Amino acid sequence: MAQASDNAGEPETISGGHLVAKALKAEGVDTIYTLCGGHIIDIYDGCVDEGIDVVDVRHEQVAAHAADGHSRITGKPGCAVVTAGPGTTDAVTGVANAFRAESPMLLIGGQGALSQHKMGSLQDLPHVDMMNPITKFAATVPHTERAADMVSMAFRECYHGSPGPSFLEIPRDVLDARVPVERARVPRPGGYRATTRSAGDPDAIEKLADLLVKAEKPCILLGSQTWTCRATDSAVKLVRELNVPAFCNGAGRGTLPPADPLHFQLARRYAFQNSDLIIILGTPFDFRMGYGKRLSPQATVVQIDLDYRTVGRNRDIDLGIVGDADAVLTAVAQAASGRLNNGAGGRTTWVQELREVETAALQKRLPRQHSDASPIDPYRLVHEINEFLTEDSIYIGDGGDIVTFSGQVIQPKSPGHWMDPGPLGTLGVGVPFAMAAKKARPDKEVVCLFGDGAFSLTGWDFETMVRFDLPFVGIVGNNSSMNQIRYGQIAKYGEDRGRVGNTLGDISYSKFAQMLGGYGEEVDDPADIAPALQRARESGKPSLINVWVDPEVYAPGTMNQTMYK
């Protein structure tokens, strides 16, 4: 709060923490995720005055993951505030995950007073040096007058090229000091970063329209930037008007409804090997794409991305377009719409060919999805979860092998309703993502599937969900193992060494939920999965349904060890 001086004629003053809160408010931040520390409490005081909610968690990694999750759900940057030293280092994993997932968020870390610089103050560490490699911007606020200005600067850098996290450290004396209000710069909302979106080179747009019109067997992969850029409508328009089979990955899942005739999930490998035109939107050629090697060398390959550095990385392409997914797809659809023949009619046979491949793959797997085996086949568990989801269910996957199963079966019913760690493969995102999703969208149902190993990493913040009354349906696929790693060890070293360093206790996580004030059930019969999920939904509480799955059954991706190839 700005404070008038007792002495007539002296200027009104404001503290650094209140300037930070004003800058957060200007950016549209309505919640900060935090774990308290003496270095940062003036920010809390400012947030109270600005009407910003303060959600205090039990581990700084959770705060950072929740800020990441907030940005994914809302499209606005999330914010985590942590203390100096171990507070900031605890948050590093969450920042790194946001960096690889292209998620805009700001981490604010405390720091010892500038007056104690290099003197060995409490929790003093070179935070900026540590954060530089995993952020788009990292800096120290050097003076109280600059506090709001540098928060805005950090947010601006979050959106330079592809989105990502920024970091600011604020020394305690800088944060607590007061300066005259007129000397502090508080940027105007919307006035300190670009509001335009690049639609790419017009000549490249025309070339892609030509390629699409002439292609006989095209396909498109709609990656995470489809949702980041809120390009759902333009993607659906292009796919349907030009009759282009579409696959979705990452946050792009849900762009097309599961039953859409042009939405495919299981025929991707076939399409990538047999298409004559492959469009990769908002997805790097990283391990998830076999570094580009899974695409037919005979196909014409087009890559569209927000970041120039991603285009053509690891694999040669025929056309690269740097731009916003929504703007680019809108422009391409417009360029193709003026053609007498846009090629859509000639692709009916290709679409049917892919549908036959898709149907055959599904039919092969259906018996396992309906399996009555005990211990429970993981395919049966993820099938039941998929059947349970509604149009308003946000699905979150947090785990290794069990989430690999879910990626093959679970299909969100709406755009922006799928969350997973992203390419860093971080375990422990489930509870913080659920927290952020339910806090930001209380009208939505949140459903989270955990591996038992993944839940163990950040599970104590289940209590935070209870404390803030953030109900969600949690399911633990429990095999008492880190099974994705266990399979690789067995394959490499033999059964007798398959249990080294990867075996967990037989924990009844339902009791953990009940102990913390939530709802919990144990399930060891596949017929009980659906009723248990429904009871969790009706409980109105944070819940954990502990489902005992077969530890000797592995996902195909785990058995192929595709993540390492």
N, C-alpha and C positions, 0 to 999 in steps of 0.2 A: 504494500500500500504506500502510495506517495504520502509524504509527511511534511506538513508545513512547519516552518521554524517558529520557535517561541518569540524570536526577536523580529520585530517589525522590519520589513524590507529585505530579509534574508530569503533566499530562494527555497522553493519546495524541493524536497529531495526524495529519492527512490533508491532502494537497494538492488544489488545485482540479482538476487533471487527473484525479486518481483519483476525485473526487466526480462529475465528468462521466461517467466510465466506469461508475460504480455506477448512475447514473441511466439511462444507455443500457441497461445490463443489465436493470434493472427494467422497462424498456419492451419488452424482448424483442429488442433489437438484438443480432445475433450477428456482424455485419460492418460495418465502416466503410470507405468508399471515400475515398481521400485522395491528396494530393500534399504531400510534406513541406515543412516550413518551421520556422524556429526558434521562432516564436510558439506553436506547437501541440504540441510534442513531448511535453509531460507527459501529454497525452491518450493518446498511444501507450503510454506507460509504464503508465497505468491500464488500458488495454484488454488489455495482456498479462496483468496480474494478474487481470482479470475474465474472461479466456477469450474475448475478442472478437477476431475475425480482422481484421487490418489489410491491406487490398488497396491497394497503392500504384500509381497510374496515372501517365500521362505528361502529362496536361493536366487542369486543374481542371474544365473543362466535362464531361469524361468522368466524373469523380467525382460531379458533381451529377446527370447523366443516369442513372448507375448506381444512385444512391440512389432516384431516381424509379422506375426499372425494378424495383428490389427491392420497393418497396411495391406495385406493380401485380401482381407475381407472388405475393407472400406474403400480402398483406392487412395486413401490419405496416409501420409507417413505416420508410423507409430513412434512412440518415444519411451525409452527406459532411462531411469535415473538411478545411479548407483554410487556408492562411496568410493574413496580412493583405494589404491593397493589391491588387496584381495577382492574387494567389491568389483573393481573393474576387470581384474583377471578372471574372476568367475563368469563374467558376462562375455568373454572373448568368444566362446563357442557359439553363442547366439548370434553375435555379430558376424562371425565367419559363415554361419549357415545362411544368413540374409545376404551376404556378399555373393555366394555362389548361386543363390536362388534369385538374384536381382530384385531384392525386396527393399524399398526405401524406408529407412528408419533412422532415428537419431538416438545414439547412446550418449548421455551426459554423465561424465565421471567426476568425482571430487578430486581434489589435489591439496597437498599441504600449502600453507600460505606462501606467497611470493617472498615475504620477509624472511622465510626460513628455507629459501631455495638452496639446495645442495648441503643442507645442514643435518640431514637425517631426520626429517619430521615424520610423524606417525603416518604409516602407510604410503610413504613416498616411493613411487616407481616411475620409470620413463614411459608413461601410458601412450603418449603420442607416437613414440618410436615403435611400440608394440602394435599399435592399431593401424599404422600406415599401410602395411601390406594387405589388410583385409577390409579397407574402407575406401570410399571414393574421396574422402576428405577427413583429415584429422588435424586438430589444432588446439592450442591453449588460448583461452580468453585472457588477454594481457592487462585489461583495465575494465573497471566496472562500467564505464561509459559504453564499452563495446559489447556488452553481454547480449543484448537483444539483437544487435546488428550481426554478431557472429552466429547466433542461433539461426537467423535467416539465411546467412551465407552457407551454413552447413546443410540446411534443407535444400537450397538451390543446387548444391553439388549432388544431392541425392538423385537428381533428375537429369544429370549430365550424361547423355547417351542412354545406355540401358540403366535402369534404376539400381540403387544400392544403398548401403548404410553410410552414415557419417558419424564421426566421434568428436566431441568437445570435452576437454577437461577444464574445470574452473577452479582455480585456487581459492581456498577458503576466505582469505581476506578480500579477494576480488568479489566474491559472491556476497559477503556480508556487508561490504562497504556501501555507503550511501553517496550519491552524486546528485547535483542539481538536475531536475527533470529536463530542463531545456538543453542540457549538454548531452543527454543520452539519445542516441538514434534508435527509434523504434520503427522499423520499416512498415509501410502500409500494406495491409493484406492484399495479395495479388499483385503487388507493385514491385517485387524484387526478383522475379524470375519469369522466364519466357512462358507465354500461354499458347504459342503456335505449335503445330505438329508437322513434322516433315512428311511429305507424301512421296518422297523419292524423286529421282531424275525422271522427268516426263517422257524422255525417249525410252528409258527402261520400262516404264509403265506400259507404253505402247508395244514394246517388244514382248513383254509377258502376256499381254492381251492376245497378240498374234500367236504366240506359242500355245496358249490355252485353246484358242479357237481351232487350231489345226491339229491338236493332239488327239490321238485315237484312244490312248489308255493313260490318261492323267490320274494323279492322286495328289492330295495335299495333306500335310501333317500340321495340325493346328496346335502349336506349343503354348507355353505359359504366357508369352507376350500377347496372345489372343485375349487373355483376361486382363493382363496388366494394362493394356491399351484400351480396354473395354471395346474390343472389336467384334463382339459376338454377333451383332446384327449384320455387319458388313460381311463377316465370314459366312454366315448362313445364306445371305443373299447371293453371294458369288457361287457358293457350292450348288445351290438349288437352280439358279438361272443357267449355269453352265454344265450342270449334271456331272459334277466332279466328286468321286468317292473321297471321303474325308476320314482321317484318323486323328485322335486327340491324345495329347500327353500332358503331364504336369497339370498346372492350373488351367490348361485349355480343356480339360475333361469337362463334359457337360455342355460344351458349346452347341452341340446337336443333341436332341433327346435320344435316348437309347433305341427307340423304335423307328427313328428316321431312316428311310430307305437308303440314304447316302452316308449313314454313319456306320463305320466298321471298327472292329476292335481286334479280332483274332486273325484277320487275313493280312496283317501289315507286312509280314516277311514276304508273303507271296506278291503283294502289290509292289514292294520295293524291288523285287527281282524281275518283275514283268511289265512295269509301267514304262511308257516312252517319255513321260514328263512327270517329274517329281518336284513338288514345291514344298520347301521346308520353311515354316513360319515360326520365328521366335524360339528356335531350338538349336543350340550349338551342336556341332559334330563332336560330342564328348563320348564317354563310355556308354551312355544310354543308346547312342546311335552307332556303336561299334566304330567310332571315330570316322564315320562316313563310309566304311567299307561294306555296310549292308545294302547300300544302294547299287543298283545295276550299273555297271560301267558303260552300258549302252544308252542309258536314259539321259535325257536333258535334265539337268539339275538346276533349280532356281532356289536361292536362299534369300529370305527377307528377315531383317533384324534391325533393332534399334541401335546396335553397336557395330561400327565399322570393323572393329577388331575380330568380331565373331564370324564375319562373312568370309567364306573360303578357307577357314582355318581347319586344318587336318585333311581337307579333301578339295580337289579342284572342282569348281562349279562353272556353269555356263552363263549364269546371270546372277549378279548380286545387287540387291536393292537395300539401301540403308534408309530406314524410315519407320514411322509409326504404323503399326499393323492396321489400325482402323482406317487411317488416311490412305495407305497403300491399297488395301483391298477395295475400298470404295472407288478409288481412281481406276483400278484395273477392271472392275465390274462395269464402270461407266464407259471405259474405252472399248470393252467387248460388246456392249449393248447395241452399238450402232451397226454391227455387222449383219448382213442379210442372213447369214448362217453362222450361228455362234458355236456350232459343233456339238451342241447338247444332244441332239437327236441321234447322232452317230455313235454315242457312247453307251447306249442301252445294253448292248451285248457285253461290254466290258464290266458294267455295273453288275450284271447278272452273273458273270464269271466269278467276280469277287464274292458275291452273295453265296454262291455255291461253296466256295472255299470256307467262308465264315460259318455257314450252317454245318458243314461237315466237321469242323473243329469243335463247334459247340456240342454237336450230337455225341462226339467221342468223349467229351468230358461230363456230360449230363449225369451218367450213372454215379459218378463220384459226388457230384453236387447234391444228389438225392440219397447218398449212402447212409445206411443205418448202422454202420460199423461202430464198434466201441473198442478202444478209444475213438473219439470223434475224428473223422477225416476233416482236415482244415478246409477242403473244398466245400463241405457241407456247411461249415460255420460261415464262410464268406457268402455262400449262396443265401443263407437265411438273413444275413445282414442286408444283402442287396434287395431281397424281397421286403424287408422291413422299412427301407428308406422311402420317404415321401418327397414330393416336389420341394418341400421346405426343409429337407434334412441336409445339413452341411456334414459331409463325411471327412474324417481325419484318419490317416493311417500313420501309426508310429511303431515301427518294428522292422525286423529283418525278414525272415522266412515267411511269417504269417502275413505280412503286408505284401510280399511278393505274390502270394496267392490272391490277395484281394485285388491287386492291380489287374488281374486277368478276368475277374468276375464282377466286381462292384462298379456300377455305372451311376454317377450322380444324375439326378433328373433335371437339373437346371444349371446354367452357367454360374461359375464362382462358388460352387458347392463341393469342391474337392480340395483338400489340403494334404500335402505330404512334405517331408523335409526339403526335397529338392536334391540337386546333384551332390551336395556334401554328404548325404546319407546319415544325417545326425539322428541318433536315437535320443528320445526324451522330449520331443517337441509336442507330444500329444496333449498333456495337461495344459501347458501354456497356450497352445493353439486353441484348445477348447475354451479356455478362459477368455481369450481375446475375442473369439468368435461369438460367444454368448454375451459378452459384455457389449460388443459393438452391435450385434443383431439379436436382441432379446426375443424378437418375433420368430426366430428360426430355431428349429430343433438341431442340436449338435450331437452327432454320433461318432464315437472315436474307438477304433480298434487298436489295441496295444499288443505287442509281444510282451511276455512276462519280464523279459530282460529290459526292454525299453521303458516299461512303466516304472521299474525300480529306480531309474535314474532321476526322475523329477516327481515321483508319485506323492511325496509329502505335500505338494501343493494342491492335492485333492482337498485338503483342509481349507485352503484359500477359496476354492470353489464353493465349499459349504458356507464359509464365513460371509462371502459376498452374495450368497443365494444365486448361484449360477448353475442351474440344473443341466445335466447332459447325460446321455446314455453311453456308458463306457463298457467295453467288452475286452477282457483279457484272454487272448488265445494262449493258454498255459500249457507248455510242454516241459517246464522245468529245465529249459536249456536255451543256450544261444545257438539255435539250430542251424542258422545259415553258416556259421563258422564251423560248427561241429561236423557238418557234412564234408566240408573241404578238408578237415583234418583226417577224417576217416578215409577219404579218397586218396590222400597223400601219404598217410603214415600207417593206415590200417586200423581195424576195430579196436585193438588193444590200447591204442593211444587216442582214440576218438573222444574220450571224455576228459582230456586234460584242459583245464582252464575255461571250460564252457558250460559247466553243469551248475544249475541253480537248485535251491531248495524247493520242496513241494509246498508252496505258499497258497493259502486260501485267501485270495485278494478280496473276496466278498466280505470277510470279517474285518479286513483293513478298512473298507468303505464304511461298514457299520460303526466301527470304533470311532471314526472321524465325523460321524453324524450323517452319513449318506445312506444310500440303499444298496444292498448287495445280495447276490444269489450265487450258489454253486450249481454248475450244470455238467453232468457227465453222460447224459443220454441225449442224442441229437433231437429227439422229439420234443425235448424241453427247451430248446433254444428259443424258438419263436414266442412261446408264452412268457419266458423270462424277460425277453426284450420288451414285450408289451407291458409287463408289470413295472419294469424300470421306467418306461415312458410315463406311465400313469402315476408313478411315485412323486413326481415333481421335485426330485432331489438329484444331486450328483450321484451317479450310480456306477457300480462295477459288477458286471456279470462275469464270473470266473468260469471259463469254459475249458475243460480238460481235453486237449487235442492230442492226437497220436504223435509221440516224439520220433517215431521211425518213418514218418511220411514227410517228404520234402517237396517244395515247389520246383517246377521245371527250371526256372531261372537259377535257383540255388544249385540244382544238380548240374546244370550247364556251366555254372560259375561265370555267367555272362558279365557280371559286374567287374570281373578282373580281366576281361578280354578286350 
